[in-house]
């Protein structure tokens, strides 16, 4: 996906435009994809990558996460996930 692509919230006809920073624009209002999907669904939390659908291709956002965006990004080394700090010390 790229900036300017239109996303549709699964189960509705609500659309948003993807911005360069990963947020979305709805009627010239910028917000996170999570906030947009929570507004549309009325839920407290939404699995963003399963509920934001790329309008042109019909694919869910998660399908795009697995594929590199370009050759330069594909060449970047993967960083290991850092362990979460302990809740109590």
C-alpha positions in Angstrom: 0.0 0.0 0.0 1.1 3.6 -0.5 0.0 7.0 0.5 -3.1 8.1 -1.3 -4.6 4.6 -1.5 -8.2 4.2 -0.3 -9.0 1.9 2.6 -12.4 0.5 3.4 -13.4 -0.7 6.9 -14.4 -4.4 6.8 -18.1 -4.8 7.2 -19.0 -1.2 6.2 -18.7 1.2 3.3 -16.7 3.7 5.3 -13.6 4.9 3.4 -10.3 6.6 4.4 -7.3 7.8 2.5 -3.9 6.4 3.7 -1.4 9.1 4.5 2.4 8.9 4.2 2.8 8.6 8.0 0.5 5.6 8.2 -2.4 7.5 9.5 -5.6 8.0 7.5 -7.6 11.0 6.4 -11.4 11.1 6.6 -13.0 14.3 5.5 -9.7 16.2 5.9 -9.4 14.9 9.5 -6.2 13.0 10.3 -6.3 10.1 12.7 -4.6 6.7 13.3 -6.0 3.7 11.5 -6.9 2.2 14.9 -8.9 5.3 15.9 -10.7 5.3 12.5 -11.6 1.6 12.8 -12.8 2.0 16.4 -15.0 4.9 15.3 -16.5 2.9 12.5 -17.0 -0.3 14.5 -17.8 1.1 17.9 -15.4 -1.3 19.4 -12.7 -0.6 22.1 -10.0 -2.3 20.0 -9.8 -3.5 16.4 -7.2 -5.8 14.7 -6.2 -3.0 12.3 -4.4 -5.2 9.8 -7.4 -7.5 9.5 -10.1 -4.8 9.3 -8.6 -2.2 7.0 -9.1 -3.4 3.4 -7.3 -2.0 0.4 -10.2 -0.9 -1.8 -8.4 -1.4 -5.2 -7.1 -4.9 -4.5 -9.6 -6.1 -1.9 -6.7 -7.4 0.2 -6.5 -6.8 4.0 -3.6 -4.7 5.3 -1.9 -7.8 6.8 -1.4 -9.1 3.3 0.8 -6.1 2.5 2.8 -6.3 5.7 4.4 -9.6 4.7 5.7 -8.3 1.3 8.5 -5.8 1.1 7.6 -2.4 -0.3 10.6 -2.2 -2.6 14.1 -3.7 -3.2 15.8 -1.2 -0.8 13.5 -2.2 2.1 14.0 -5.9 1.2 17.7 -5.5 1.7 17.4 -4.1 5.2 18.3 -6.6 8.0 15.6 -7.7 10.3 15.9 -6.4 13.9 15.2 -9.0 16.6 12.3 -8.2 18.8 13.3 -6.7 22.1 12.0 -8.5 25.2 9.4 -6.5 27.2 10.7 -5.0 30.5 9.4 -6.7 33.6 6.2 -5.3 35.0 7.5 -5.5 38.6 11.0 -5.3 39.9 
